Amino acid sequence: MNLDEAGRLQDAWKTKHGDKLCHHTRIVDSLIAQDGQNTGNLVCRECGAIFPTLRNPLPDSSPPH
């Protein structure tokens, strides 16, 4: 899904539901930039909300080989 599609979902959600909260039960894998690259963000297919992908802030703690 790209930013334009997410924006259309956001507009449709606001028109239909106003300020009602979405439970974000239909999240897709990724938001795609105009150049086709993965932005690293997720999008709710229900309301169009965009979420940053959570990354582990801790350094790799796997044991050395």
C-alpha positions in Angstrom: 0.0 0.0 0.0 1.3 3.5 -0.8 0.7 6.8 0.9 -2.1 7.8 -1.4 -4.0 4.6 -0.7 -3.5 5.1 3.1 -4.7 8.7 2.8 -7.9 7.6 1.0 -8.5 5.0 3.8 -8.0 7.7 6.4 -10.5 10.0 4.7 -13.1 7.2 4.3 -12.7 6.2 7.9 -13.3 9.8 9.1 -16.3 10.2 6.8 -17.9 6.9 8.0 -16.8 6.8 11.7 -15.7 10.3 12.7 -13.6 10.2 15.8 -14.3 6.5 16.6 -11.2 4.5 17.4 -10.1 1.7 15.1 -8.8 -1.5 16.6 -6.3 -1.9 13.8 -7.1 -5.6 13.3 -6.2 -5.5 9.6 -2.6 -4.4 9.5 -0.6 -5.1 6.3 3.1 -5.8 6.1 4.4 -2.6 4.7 3.9 0.9 3.4 5.6 1.4 0.0 7.1 4.7 -1.0 6.5 6.3 -4.4 9.8 4.8 -5.7 8.6 1.3 -4.7 10.9 0.9 -1.7 9.6 -0.4 1.6 9.4 2.4 4.1 9.6 0.1 7.1 6.2 1.3 8.3 2.9 -0.7 8.7 -0.6 0.5 7.6 -4.0 -0.4 9.0 -6.2 -1.5 6.1 -9.3 -0.5 8.0 -8.5 3.1 8.8 -5.3 3.9 7.0 -3.3 4.7 10.2 0.5 4.4 9.6 2.7 2.9 12.3 6.5 2.7 12.5 7.9 -0.8 12.6 9.1 -1.6 16.0 12.8 -2.4 16.0 14.8 -3.9 18.8 16.7 -1.0 20.4 19.1 -3.4 22.2 22.3 -4.5 20.5 22.5 -8.1 19.3 23.0 -10.2 22.4 23.4 -13.6 20.7 26.4 -15.6 21.9 29.6 -15.4 19.8 30.4 -18.3 17.5 
